[in-house]
Amino acid sequence: MTSLVRDTIKRYFTIRELVHKDLLSRYSEEALWNSLDDVLLEALYWIRTTYGKPITINSGDLQNCGLRYNQNSLSAHMLGKALDLHASDLNALLEVCKRCPYLTEIEDPAVTLPKKYIHVSVRHTGMEEIKIFKP
């Protein structure tokens, strides 16, 4: 990861907020930062600065919202390419996410908003616009 991307995102998030707590004891902070896709971090920085209010990813009971490990899956979360975002005004945050030039996917808000989060991804889709997908 470029130091510029890491330094800018660290203004708003610590590695503890971006990865599952079990990974913190297994890997170095540098290895975890390097496991997060640079484009995802650029997207998160763009979203946070555009939204202008705090965004939560992993905190307290929320632990599967960033980078996580599961040996039986290759989801975008496991590849360091997806995050679940929580905020005080999810509708406003969703509108910001829809404008983010780095995102490739947003999970269907009809599924995620009632659960109080927005799932975003930078996984390659081959599409020019953001794909809204159903799980």
ABEGO torsion letter per residue (X at the ends): XBAAAAAAAAAABBAAAABBAAAAAABBAAAAAAABBAAAAAAAAAAAAAAGBBBBBBBEABAAABBBBBAABABAAAAGABBBBBBABAAAAAAAAAABAABABBBBAAAAAAAGBBBBBABBAGBABBBBBBX
